[in-house]
Amino acid sequence: PTRRTLLVPPLRIPLLESVMASALREAARASRRAWSATARPRMLDAVRAWTRDRGEIEIGRRGGGFATTARTESGEESSSSGTNQNGAAIRESVSLKLGRDGVETAIAFETGRLARLADGAVMASMGDNRVMCAAVAAREPDPNAGFFPLNVEYRERASAYGKIPSTFTRREGAPKDREVLAMRVVDRAIRPLFPKAFRNDTSVQAIVLASDRSLDPSVLAVNGASAALHASSIPWNGPVGAVRVAVVNDGEVIVTNPDDATRAESEFELLYAGTEDRALMIEASATKRGGVPEAVVAKALRAAHDAAKLLIAPQRRLRERVGKEKRPLPEEADATAAAAAKLKALAVPRLTRLYELKIQSKSERGRMMAELKAEIAEELATSHGMELTPQALDAAYLAASSRAMRDLVFEKGVRVDGRKLTELRSLAAEVGAIPVVHGSSVFERGNTQALATVTIGSVDDFQRLDAPVGPKNKKFMLHYAFPSFSINETPRRGGLSRREIGHGALAEKSLAGMIPDDDAYPFAVRVNAETLESNGSSSMAAVCAGSLALMDAGVPIAEHVGAISVGLVMDEDEDGNVTRHALLSDIMGLEDVLGDMDFKIAGTRGGITGIQLDCKPQGIPLDILCEALDEASVARNQVIDEMYAAIARPREADEMSAFTPRYATLEMDQKFVGKLIGPQGSTIKNIEATTSAKISIRQAEPAAGELAARVGIFAPSKDALALAVEQVELLTKEVEKGATYGATVIDTKPFGWIVRAPTGCEGLLHVTEYSWDGGFISESEVESLMPVGTEVEVKCVDVKPGRNGKTERSFSVKQLTPPPEGHVSPPPKPRIGMGRGARGSSAGQGSVGGVAADRPSIYVRNPDGTLKKPLQRIADAAK
């Protein structure tokens, strides 16, 4: 190696190492022999770009990497290895007050120590949470990419929270819904900031390596992904900051990055990502019944934005220290630019005329727009000698379509289908649309149609969750389906799409807050939302259809939840300032594609229950979002009016379908819980087996302080519910002396049977109470006469306190009928004792050579035949 000299300021050393490592990798990809010819000149060029003064620097090889020695003006040296496994980490952090208690916590971004071969890699940390985030982009653009080819992966390792996966292979399986939702959050937060000219395959991966099981690591993944992209060589106009905030005390307190306990008691929570001046992504939901007012949501948005901005500064500092030079963007060829400009000039006026036709059918409008595109492409080629690649043609025509739509909105206040800006499409709602199911509905908004069905289950049907944070199970599930026929396309191959999971989660959290808690309604509820036609806002249609179907099934929700999507078109100047904008209520599919925002808002008449924001430009100003909240409230009320016209309240039990399960909740004293359960669960299992009902027991603590039990009974039919309720209520009653019961033999003894009454009370049926004839029944005859499980009608003849505070009960069969005519009860059978403590069938009878003695008893006996105790005999003799 040759020696050349440059002066490097001390603070530039880490950045220099990163630049050199990048140059070395690119040279090594071409050839190992290209070290001197390729890597060294590129490194020196990079060094000159980052230094201000002349000085001395030595570049040489060390093992498989390189080493640098820089000498500063003061003569101090700093050295490191570009691929050294023990290389120093560069760390930038910011300290924030997190949680309800405002605990000072450092949020840090560290690079240079791990995953050094990736274009950008950052270990993001927040307290004891660690998320490894890496960004990689292909070297060449994808010529066939019709949209930006970005793939985001987010995985939570079970080891991060001290568990071994429960799968057969003991490895993490396919991504869980929670992980898929996190992938979508990261994607939506970073995608708008990629330059439109960048078409290289790009991958962003986030791996949760440590979780304190209190703070949500998915929020950290957004920040880590942003830091990795910002420090990398991948073109990207970040960074972004992301936070979660929770609203408590009716909006008086807003908590930043709340822990699980705070989230559980919050009224509204918001996951927000944005730049220093605009919002990029929002996910929000309310747990408060009826939602929260728009003013509280706007307050939470601004608080989240202020908190997110604080996370941008450390990312910028990290790039200043170690950031790589961004790759140059491909320049559009002059011929392509000229052809695109000509296409726009030809297409905009024709598209405007097409829009002015006010075509209501999505398929008809789509057909005409496709024919127009083919006509203009042919005209470009034949009349103007210009050609565009299929990808360039699609992009240019899409831009022309968007411009024509925007001009129509801004200049005439009219939309593509002829509606005014705040006008909704035609609405229709129907319940009871499908037989047999527990509840069903159909909701329509223009060419968007959703069918929802409801299935009610027992607590056994709760979905069990396995995640580092959040609840362990959930009782309400909404599953969204988007079959291809809903947009008149042939089906794609593959399983459930991320879009379906995301839309279902949005609809689910918009309705979940309306479901009564477990104490009032201890049952599982599943909603299936099938999109049958789609022309925009199908997830909002799923919310409306789900609310209708819940009431049709008799689920006791307090009021309807309506939903609407608000769109946006805005023009910006060269500096990125918004010059004009217009909000569009109830956007259809074309407006979603050509517009700038899809702001989905669900709620009741009194407040918001769910929010999701997607945007295409590099963020939306908060003032516009707050304006959209108020506009959505007006539109949402129109939707709710139509829903109340279809069904105004949850159905009562006598109004439900014959196939709808019934349920009841009973209060029970704690002392009866053991009777209900029975030995090894035998009683409750028997009730469930005979009635087909499912019984759940929940303990509560009333205001009085005495423990009580709340018993939930879920039955497949009205008759089954009545039978199960009757059997459970019987268990709370004591048997009454003189009453008759249908009892079950649960055990046999030499002297009789242990029987259990329907009330769960157990007692003795003595052999002498079996029949009036007074015949002797041996032990073997006891078991054969009435074996365990025999149903027998008995009469309670005695109830008295027994030992250890228990109650002793005696039953009789013979006393169910009067004694035979002339019947005389036999005197007690004399017994000849065999000494104190004697037992067995011959005890007390005496014997000579094994034969019972015929002589009178020599022992003094009581009137009932039992032996008198010695002291009692002495006392009687003294008298």
Secondary structure, DSSP 8 states (H G I E B T S, - for coil): ---B-----GGGHHHHHHHHHHHHHHHHHH-GGGIIIIIHHHHHHHHHHH--S--EEEEEEETTEEEEEEE-TT--EEEEETT-TT---EEEEEEEEETTTTEEEEEEEEESSS-TTSSEEEEEEETTEEEEEEEEEEEEE-TT-SS--EEEEEEE-GGGGT----STTSS--S--HHHHHHHHHHHHHHGGGS-TT--EEEEEEEEEEE--SSS-HHHHHHHHHHHHHHHSSS------EEEEEEEETTTTEEEES--HHHHHH-SEEEEEEE-SS-EEEEEEEE-STT-B-HHHHHHHHHHHHHHHHTTHHHHHHHHHHH-----------HHHHHHHHHHHHHHHHHHHHHHTT----HHHHHHHHHHHHHHHHHHHHHHS-----HHHHHHHHHHHHHHHHHHHHHHH-B-TTS-BTT----EEEEE--SSSSSEEEEEEETTEEEEEEEEEE-GGG-EE---SSS-SEESEEEEEE--GGGGT----SSS--HHHHHHHHHHHHHHHTTS--TTT---EEEEEEEEEE-SS-HHHHHHHHHHHHHHHTT---SS--EEEEEEEEEEE-TTS-EEEEEEEES--HHHHHHSSEEEEEEE-SS-EEEEEEEESSS-B-HHHHHHHHHHHHHHHHHHHHHHHHH-SS---GGGS-TTS-EEEEEEEEGGGHHHHH-GGGHHHHHHHHHH--EEEEEEE--TTS--EEEEEEEESSHHHHHHHHHHHHHTTS---TT-EEEEEEEEEETTEEEEE-TTS-EEEEEGGGS-TT-----HHHHHHHS-TT-EEEEEEEEEEE-GGG-EEEEEESGGGS---TT------------STT--STTTTT-EETTEE--S--SS-B-TTS-B--HHHHHHHHH-
